[in-house]
Amino acid sequence: MRAMELRQPAPAASGPLIAAERATPEPGTGELRLRVAATAVCRTDLQLVEGDLEARHLPIVPGHQVVGHVTAIGEGVSGWALGDRAGVTWLAAACGTCGYCRSGRENLCLQATFTGWDRDGGYAEEMTARAEVAVRLPDAFADADAAPLLCGGVVGHRALRLAGVPGLAEDASAATEQRSEPFRLGLYGFGASASLVIQEAIHLGCVVHVASRSAQERERAVELGAASTGGYAEPPAQPLDAAITFAPVGSVVVFALHDLAPGGTVVVNAIHLDQVPAFPYRLLWEERGLRSVANVTHRDAVEFLELAAAVPIRTAVRPYPLTDANAALADLAAGRIGAAAAVLIPER
């Protein structure tokens, strides 16, 4: 089978992924083999390829927003059949026995492994995945349209929950709180993930402010329903109940904190962030909070995909053939992709 593998991190513009012929993988106990149809390109892929995210082992096949069809089933698997369509997310496996796993927080499992980082991902014609973390995909989404939902959408959904958005909040009392005004949410940075999050947030009744350096991104935010937009240094007309930062730049976190109302929360939606600059304590005073969103759970994926079909959440995908995966990463690095890029693999 064909695959694009990373052997040594390097700038995306240099074409670090190498085309390789590999043996078709066989599923182990508890695993599925998938014929890959589409893999959306994520900024985490870019950070791995360029070395901002240290590789766990090399060579590795990146790609963790994968839509595929089951072509083989390992021992001990139930509930899946040949030909079924399955989605693969960032979470590749967890131990299942630790306190985090037993409490439904397998995203924090210290033994968790991740697709495209610890085990080969979807920049290939075939891959294997643990059956217990694979997810079923709503028929409402074609393969290419479903792929971007599997990281940007799922992690964004978790970020909305951590931000305290009514209807999703971790704290049941916060979820049912009677509010006299809509929940005011800020999105800082407006790439592929934020373009999905805004659709869910508006569906849940939020009033959304988008901050971005890009005039083009701000225009797209308005098209998707943003009530207001501005640059990072331009505060919204009213303080925010919560904010989610997507830009992998620490200074953006400080801008978001500055725009919070008392009791508000900033959620950092990034696996890699440069250093957060020093900021005055008054930005945290009055019970403002700062937290990260780390990875995803199986519940996150199942819950979000059901909601995405109900909204319905729409994706905008720029397709690339497998052999052009380097071009997709380079375009992402250079900001040349308006929404989501996806590597598509036609049936043979």
Phi and psi in degrees as a GROMACS rama.xvg file:
@    title "Ramachandran Plot"
@    xaxis  label "Phi"
@    yaxis  label "Psi"
@TYPE xy
-89.8962  144.413  ARG-2
-149.883  154.978  ALA-3
-110.625  112.686  MET-4
-115.6  148.111  GLU-5
-95.5027  121.959  LEU-6
-106.723  -27.2138  ARG-7
-154.029  124.349  GLN-8
-59.071  143.884  PRO-9
-165.083  163.2  ALA-10
-54.3771  141.505  PRO-11
-58.4623  -34.6245  ALA-12
-64.044  -19.6954  ALA-13
-86.0307  -4.0012  SER-14
70.9994  58.4386  GLY-15
-73.7035  -17.4412  PRO-16
-80.1074  135.484  LEU-17
-110.924  129  ILE-18
-68.9079  131.054  ALA-19
-140.16  150.332  ALA-20
-98.9702  123.409  GLU-21
-124.431  158.43  ARG-22
-68.5087  143.646  ALA-23
-64.2043  126.652  THR-24
-70.9225  146.465  PRO-25
-103.748  134.918  GLU-26
-70.6703  135.629  PRO-27
-85.5226  -174.197  GLY-28
-57.8973  129.688  THR-29
79.8176  11.3781  GLY-30
-117.961  158.914  GLU-31
-113.972  148.404  LEU-32
-104.512  133.996  ARG-33
-117.83  135.633  LEU-34
-82.3108  112.951  ARG-35
-72.1514  132.391  VAL-36
-105.294  -39.46  ALA-37
-155.454  140.248  ALA-38
-133.136  115.392  THR-39
-74.7567  147.657  ALA-40
-93.468  127.488  VAL-41
-114.748  153.577  CYS-42
-61.8284  -27.4529  ARG-43
-64.1308  -37.0208  THR-44
-57.6867  -44.8535  ASP-45
-62.4755  -42.7491  LEU-46
-66.2238  -34.3131  GLN-47
-68.9037  -48.001  LEU-48
-62.297  -38.0464  VAL-49
-87.8489  -6.19216  GLU-50
93.5867  0.233012  GLY-51
-64.6625  -35.1234  ASP-52
-103.678  115.1  LEU-53
-64.9472  131.264  GLU-54
-64.1778  140.566  ALA-55
-80.0402  -39.4273  ARG-56
-159.12  156.546  HIS-57
-132.406  148.045  LEU-58
-72.5857  158.411  PRO-59
-140.523  144.971  ILE-60
-96.0493  113.777  VAL-61
-73.4635  179.943  PRO-62
108.328  115.327  GLY-63
-134.744  14.3399  HIS-64
-118.062  79.1353  GLN-65
-113.849  132.731  VAL-66
-114.21  127.446  VAL-67
-148.827  177.789  GLY-68
-123.608  135.863  HIS-69
-68.2639  123.985  VAL-70
-115.006  -12.6498  THR-71
-159.721  150.597  ALA-72
-129.174  127.13  ILE-73
-78.362  170.892  GLY-74
-63.2707  147.294  GLU-75
81.4059  6.62806  GLY-76
-97.6962  132.405  VAL-77
-129.243  157.059  SER-78
89.0446  -3.82629  GLY-79
-122.993  147.129  TRP-80
-131.344  157.258  ALA-81
-56.9714  135.467  LEU-82
93.0544  -16.1507  GLY-83
-59.095  145.806  ASP-84
-91.1852  134.546  ARG-85
-135.969  149.637  ALA-86
-110.98  146.062  GLY-87
-120.787  133.667  VAL-88
-109.714  -173.787  THR-89
-60.777  -38.7103  TRP-90
-73.4412  115.464  LEU-91
-92.5447  -34.536  ALA-92
-171.846  159.313  ALA-93
-142.283  165.211  ALA-94
-70.0472  -30.7726  CYS-95
82.5581  -6.00391  GLY-96
-121.94  -17.1881  THR-97
-74.0426  171.745  CYS-98
-60.7835  -36.7672  GLY-99
-63.8294  -47.3509  TYR-100
-64.8476  -42.5261  CYS-101
-66.6916  -22.8494  ARG-102
-99.5122  14.1175  SER-103
77.4542  19.1413  GLY-104
-117.258  47.9491  ARG-105
-63.1194  -15.2612  GLU-106
-62.8359  -20.7753  ASN-107
-103.156  1.51342  LEU-108
-55.0172  130.049  CYS-109
-71.1716  -15.3585  LEU-110
-105.751  9.92207  GLN-111
-62.1182  147.275  ALA-112
-122.396  161.281  THR-113
-133.504  141.674  PHE-114
-68.969  131.804  THR-115
79.6717  0.687631  GLY-116
-124.653  -51.9461  TRP-117
-96.7805  -30.9392  ASP-118
-134.893  155.772  ARG-119
-59.1586  140.124  ASP-120
-106.218  -147.933  GLY-121
-97.1503  6.36784  GLY-122
-82.1242  58.096  TYR-123
-161.694  163.777  ALA-124
-73.7287  -30.9633  GLU-125
-139.579  154.331  GLU-126
-154.651  166.141  MET-127
-113.781  155.491  THR-128
-150.718  149.965  ALA-129
-65.4997  131.98  ARG-130
-64.6276  -33.1051  ALA-131
-73.3878  -14.6459  GLU-132
-107.198  -10.1071  VAL-133
-67.8654  148.713  ALA-134
-124.327  148.767  VAL-135
-81.7214  146.142  ARG-136
-110.053  136.244  LEU-137
-61.1527  143.129  PRO-138
-63.9777  -17.9385  ASP-139
-63.6182  -19.0206  ALA-140
-112.585  128.484  PHE-141
-68.3698  164.737  ALA-142
-53.4224  -51.8057  ASP-143
-64.701  -35.2193  ALA-144
-75.1824  -29.0595  ASP-145
-75.3228  -32.4155  ALA-146
-56.1309  -47.4394  ALA-147
-64.9623  -18.12  PRO-148
-70.866  -20.6479  LEU-149
-82.2531  -5.90915  LEU-150
-134.342  -64.5362  CYS-151
-55.181  -39.9295  GLY-152
-74.3884  -47.0754  GLY-153
-68.4481  -45.9353  VAL-154
-66.2927  -37.7613  VAL-155
-62.1337  -38.5275  GLY-156
-61.4498  -43.5252  HIS-157
-64.0162  -39.4136  ARG-158
-62.1565  -38.9825  ALA-159
-62.5553  -39.205  LEU-160
-64.6706  -46.3812  ARG-161
-65.7496  -26.6971  LEU-162
-74.9702  -11.1458  ALA-163
87.4107  20.2037  GLY-164
-61.162  127.555  VAL-165
-54.8368  135.973  PRO-166
96.6633  -19.5845  GLY-167
-125.148  -12.1543  LEU-168
-56.1411  143.604  ALA-169
-60.9136  -38.4263  GLU-170
-83.997  114.863  ASP-171
-57.8462  -35.1137  ALA-172
-66.0133  -35.9447  SER-173
-68.4006  -35.6604  ALA-174
-67.5844  -30.068  ALA-175
-104.116  4.03077  THR-176
-58.6268  135.591  GLU-177
-81.5858  119.761  GLN-178
-111.899  139.687  ARG-179
-85.5653  -16.549  SER-180
-131.313  156.879  GLU-181
-63.2471  153.177  PRO-182
-70.5675  125.994  PHE-183
-99.0325  117.178  ARG-184
-118.185  135.515  LEU-185
-107.837  137.737  GLY-186
-116.241  123.263  LEU-187
-112.569  106.897  TYR-188
96.2125  140.051  GLY-189
-142.002  68.6535  PHE-190
-97.6597  -150.618  GLY-191
-60.6758  -44.6716  ALA-192
-65.9348  -46.3419  SER-193
-63.2674  -31.1436  ALA-194
-68.1275  -21.7199  SER-195
-86.6565  -41.7108  LEU-196
-60.9864  -40.553  VAL-197
-61.6668  -35.0995  ILE-198
-67.7802  -41.7537  GLN-199
-66.8184  -43.3055  GLU-200
-61.3957  -44.4429  ALA-201
-65.8505  -38.7983  ILE-202
-58.6977  -33.9622  HIS-203
-85.9025  3.87571  LEU-204
94.6482  9.66292  GLY-205
-76.6163  150.262  CYS-206
-97.9147  123.51  VAL-207
-112.14  130.564  VAL-208
-108.867  133.933  HIS-209
-116.332  129.31  VAL-210
-112.669  130.219  ALA-211
-159.164  149.948  SER-212
-76.1724  -19.8718  ARG-213
-91.2342  121.238  SER-214
-62.7626  -35.7092  ALA-215
-64.4171  -42.2277  GLN-216
-65.4125  -38.7628  GLU-217
-65.0224  -37.506  ARG-218
-64.2249  -42.4259  GLU-219
-65.3938  -35.7229  ARG-220
-61.5979  -41.9085  ALA-221
-63.4844  -41.2133  VAL-222
-59.8235  -32.0109  GLU-223
-90.7624  2.33129  LEU-224
112.277  7.37503  GLY-225
-59.9333  136.42  ALA-226
-77.6143  -27.5738  ALA-227
-156.785  157.865  SER-228
-142.263  165.814  THR-229
-179.565  177.308  GLY-230
-75.6359  171.444  GLY-231
-61.9386  -33.5943  TYR-232
-89.0191  5.58437  ALA-233
-106.609  100.488  GLU-234
-67.5458  151.134  PRO-235
-66.4898  165.498  PRO-236
-63.1838  -31.9493  ALA-237
-127.237  146.985  GLN-238
-59.6873  153.586  PRO-239
-96.0038  145.728  LEU-240
-74.6443  -29.0101  ASP-241
-162.164  160.75  ALA-242
-143.698  147.409  ALA-243
-121.472  126.857  ILE-244
-101.031  133.638  THR-245
-111.501  -27.842  PHE-246
-66.5168  132.613  ALA-247
-80.3069  44.6453  PRO-248
-127.281  122.899  VAL-249
-62.1087  -32.2186  GLY-250
-63.4368  -27.9156  SER-251
-65.5575  -33.5621  VAL-252
-60.4159  -40.5437  VAL-253
-66.7969  -40.9434  VAL-254
-58.787  -42.8662  PHE-255
-64.7702  -42.6861  ALA-256
-58.3269  -40.841  LEU-257
-59.8353  -29.046  HIS-258
-93.3335  1.82456  ASP-259
-81.6171  146.037  LEU-260
-77.6991  160.84  ALA-261
-52.8674  138.471  PRO-262
81.1167  -0.582867  GLY-263
-78.9482  167.879  GLY-264
-130.832  136.98  THR-265
-103.5  125.77  VAL-266
-108.272  124.366  VAL-267
-91.8463  111.775  VAL-268
-98.1258  79.2305  ASN-269
-161.132  142.185  ALA-270
-89.5142  -21.3692  ILE-271
-135.33  133.447  HIS-272
-142.278  136.019  LEU-273
-71.051  176.522  ASP-274
-61.2961  131.953  GLN-275
-75.4955  124.362  VAL-276
-68.9303  158.843  PRO-277
-60.0618  143.531  ALA-278
-143.843  155.173  PHE-279
-68.8489  145.619  PRO-280
-59.9754  -25.8899  TYR-281
-58.3836  -22.446  ARG-282
-72.2286  -21.6089  LEU-283
-98.8873  -19.7678  LEU-284
-57.4182  161.03  TRP-285
66.8684  38.1516  GLU-286
60.8103  30.8979  GLU-287
-73.3076  153.032  ARG-288
-127.095  155.568  GLY-289
-137.066  123.016  LEU-290
-147.888  161.292  ARG-291
-103.085  159.209  SER-292
-108.216  126.757  VAL-293
-119.016  112.992  ALA-294
62.503  -160.264  ASN-295
-145.167  161.446  VAL-296
-108.925  166.497  THR-297
-63.7473  -37.3924  HIS-298
-59.3854  -43.0512  ARG-299
-54.3799  -46.7415  ASP-300
-66.4244  -47.2611  ALA-301
-62.983  -46.5206  VAL-302
-62.716  -44.9902  GLU-303
-67.7595  -41.821  PHE-304
-63.7858  -37.1874  LEU-305
-63.6788  -44.5065  GLU-306
-66.826  -40.2234  LEU-307
-59.8113  -38.3236  ALA-308
-70.9497  -31.9986  ALA-309
-74.9728  -31.1747  ALA-310
-60.4077  -54.0768  VAL-311
-83.8032  147.841  PRO-312
-81.151  133.815  ILE-313
-108.603  139.414  ARG-314
-112.258  153.289  THR-315
-120.124  117.92  ALA-316
-119.757  132.822  VAL-317
-103.059  115.956  ARG-318
-85.2054  148.556  PRO-319
-137.258  141.581  TYR-320
-70.8992  161.001  PRO-321
-53.9044  -42.1987  LEU-322
-69.362  -10.8736  THR-323
-104.266  23.0601  ASP-324
-60.0462  -35.3444  ALA-325
-61.8756  -40.28  ASN-326
-64.8181  -38.6427  ALA-327
-62.01  -44.281  ALA-328
-66.3357  -40.6494  LEU-329
-64.9607  -40.0138  ALA-330
-66.1522  -38.5708  ASP-331
-63.332  -44.7426  LEU-332
-61.9624  -34.8456  ALA-333
-89.155  -1.02285  ALA-334
73.5969  27.3958  GLY-335
-93.8519  2.71904  ARG-336
-108.139  120.953  ILE-337
-70.4382  -34.128  GLY-338
-132.083  -105.733  ALA-339
-116.642  141.259  ALA-340
-99.5239  147.27  ALA-341
-142.537  135.164  ALA-342
-86.9903  120.586  VAL-343
-108.483  139.316  LEU-344
-124.887  105.716  ILE-345
-68.8789  154.615  PRO-346
-66.6465  144.532  GLU-347
